[in-house]
Structures are given as C-alpha cells and as structure tokens.
Amino acid sequence: MKLRTFDYIAIALCLLVIAGFSVYAYSGRSGSGDVVIDASGVQWIYPLSTDRREAINGPLGDTIVVIKAGKAFVEDSPCPDKLCVHMPAISKPGQWIACLPNRVFVRVRGTSGQEIDDLSY
C-alpha cells in the first residue's frame, strides 16, 4: 500500500491540529484571574496582571505578598518557620499559600469556568 500526496497532507494537518491543541492546553496561561488575600476577616482582591507589593496585617505583624509577572508569592512574614515564604509562586486557579501563624491566606481565583470544583486525594 503506497501513500499518496493527499495522505501526506492529511497526516501533516492532523499533526498540526494536535500540536496547536497541545500548545493551547499546556501553555499555562498565567496572568488570568485574580489573587484573593484573606486576613483578619478582611478580603482583598488584586488582578494577577498588575505587579504590586502589599503588606497584609495579621496578628503577628505584616506578611508581604508580591504579585509579579502573573504570579503571586509571599516575600516575607513574621511567622517563626517561614513555610509560606518558601512556597513556590502561584498563578493558576485553585493554587494557594497559607501563613497559618499570621492567619493570612492567599489564593488564585480564576475567571468564570476556571474554578476548581473539588479536590480528591
């Protein structure tokens, strides 16, 4: 069985479509959504697309949250173990960072249709 010209065109077209969907699905479109920060019964919402540095007051002092290049991370915190400072930056809906001793919770909220409904382990 010999492949003809249109067979090669069909194969190339299929590979192109698969590559396009793969790039779209795995591009990690950071920068979409908002950063929601909860502390002391107050909630702040900032867009991931705008770089900023915020001091969030908690019972132990100020936790510094930085939003930069479509990602959010905790730069500094007065908590003793600094686990929140060592957490990687978050950028996708459903990701979060918590500073439990200082009662500061940072999470990424997606646009409609991007929220995570449920997690299971």
N, C-alpha and C positions, 0 to 999 in steps of 0.2 A: 504494500500500500504506500503510495507516494503522496507526500504533502504538496498541495498546490499553493499558489500565490495567496489566495483568499484565506487559506488555512493559517498561513503565517500572519496575515493581517488580523485575523480573529484572535489568535494567541497573543499577539502584541497588544491588542486592545484590551483583552481580559487582564493581562499583567499590569497595564497602565491603570485600569479601574481599581484593581486590588491595591496597587501602590498608593493611589490617591486616597482611598478609604483608610488605609493604614496610617498615612501621614495625618489625616484629619483626626482619627481616633486616638492616636498616641502622641499627639503634639503637645499635650499637657498645657492647654491654653490657660496659663496663669494670667492674672490680671482681671479675670472676670469674677464678679461677685464683690462682697463686702467683708470687712473684718468687724466682728462684733466682740466688744470687750465688756464683760460684766464684772463689777466690783462694788462692794458696799451698797448693794441694792440699786445701783445705777447702771444703765446700759449706754454705751457709746457705739456708734456705727460709722465706719470710715470706708471709703472705696479703696479697693486694692490697687487701683490705677494711679492713685495720688501718693507720692512719697511724703512721709511725715514721721515725726518722733513725738510720742505722747508719754507724759508722766501720769500714771494711774495710781491714785492714792488708795492704800489698803491699811489694815490695822498695824502692820509693821513699818510702813513707810511707802515710798514711791517705787512702783515697778515701771521700768522704762520699756515701752512697746514701740518697735520700729516697723514701719511699712516702707519697703524699698523694692523697686523693680518687680512689683507684682507679688511680693512675698512679705509675710509678717513674721517677726520673731521677737523674743524677749531679750533685750540687750543687757539689762541689769535688774536685780531685785534684792531686797533686803533679807530674803529668806536664808536660813542657815546652810542648806545643802545646795542651793542654786541649780536644782534639777531643771527648772523651767528655762534657765539661761542656756543650758546645754542641749535643749531640744532643737531639732532641725527646724528651719523656716517652713511655714505652712503657706499653701497657695491654692489648694483645691477644696471645694465644698465638702464639709464633713470633718476636715482636719482641725485639730485643736491643740492648745497648750494651756496647762493649768499651773498656777502657782498656789498650791493649797495653803501653805502657811500664811500668805498675804491675801488670800481669798480673791485672786484675780484669775479670770477665765477668758481666754482669747480663742475665738473660733472663726472659721471662714464660712460664710453663708453664701450660697450660690444664687444665681438668678432663678426665676421660676422654672421648675422642671429639673433643677440640678441638685436639689437637696437629697441627702441620703435618708431613706425611709427607716431602715432598720439595719442593725449590725448583728452578726451572729459569729460565734467562735466555735 
